[in-house]
Amino acid sequence: MVQEIQHRVLTVMSEMLHVREIEISVEASLRDDLQMDSLKMMTLMILLEDEFQQTIPPEEVTGLQTVNDVVGFIEKKISETPPP
């Protein structure tokens, strides 16, 4: 399941940043390596909300620093959501 989540997160990021998915490392820093400012982070979170059908309050994403952090965060959100 983690691999699927990681693939989906990387797909969303690559489309948003206009780079190939293979160019994004899971160890990449959102701010330093991917040049994501606060506006891009909010855009990413909105896209991930749509992709994973999850609500992501802005205050929950303040500590995310790497792509791997985002993947772990989404994995946690999905595991906390009760099935329909």
C-alpha positions in Angstrom: 0.0 0.0 0.0 2.9 2.4 0.8 4.2 1.9 -2.8 0.9 2.8 -4.3 0.5 5.9 -2.1 4.1 6.9 -3.0 3.4 6.5 -6.7 0.2 8.5 -6.5 1.9 11.3 -4.5 4.8 11.4 -7.0 2.4 11.5 -9.9 0.5 14.5 -8.4 3.8 16.3 -7.6 5.3 15.7 -11.1 2.2 17.0 -12.8 2.1 20.0 -10.5 5.8 20.9 -10.8 6.0 19.9 -14.6 8.9 17.5 -14.0 9.1 13.8 -14.7 8.2 11.5 -11.9 11.6 9.8 -11.9 13.3 13.2 -11.3 11.6 13.5 -7.8 13.4 11.6 -5.1 11.5 10.6 -2.0 14.3 12.1 0.0 14.0 15.5 -1.8 13.4 18.6 0.4 10.1 20.2 -0.6 11.5 23.7 0.0 15.2 23.3 -1.1 15.1 20.7 -3.8 11.7 21.2 -5.3 11.5 25.0 -4.6 8.0 24.7 -3.0 6.9 27.9 -1.3 3.8 28.1 0.9 1.5 28.7 -2.0 2.8 25.6 -3.9 2.4 23.6 -0.7 -1.2 24.6 -0.3 -1.8 23.8 -4.0 -0.2 20.4 -3.5 -2.3 19.7 -0.5 -5.5 20.6 -2.4 -4.4 18.2 -5.2 -3.7 15.5 -2.7 -7.1 16.0 -1.1 -8.7 15.4 -4.4 -6.5 12.4 -5.3 -7.0 10.6 -2.0 -10.4 11.9 -1.0 -9.1 13.2 2.3 -9.5 16.4 4.2 -6.1 18.0 4.9 -6.3 20.9 7.3 -3.5 23.4 6.7 -2.2 23.3 10.3 -1.5 19.6 9.9 1.1 20.1 7.1 3.4 22.6 8.7 6.1 20.0 9.7 6.3 18.3 6.3 9.8 18.8 4.9 10.5 15.9 2.4 8.5 14.0 -0.2 8.8 11.0 2.1 7.1 13.1 4.9 4.2 13.8 2.5 3.9 10.1 1.7 3.9 9.1 5.4 1.4 11.8 6.2 -1.0 10.6 3.5 -0.6 7.0 4.6 -1.5 8.0 8.2 -4.5 10.0 7.0 -5.8 7.1 5.0 -5.3 4.6 7.9 -7.2 7.0 10.3 -10.2 7.2 8.0 -12.9 4.7 8.7 -14.1 2.7 5.7 -17.5 3.9 4.3 
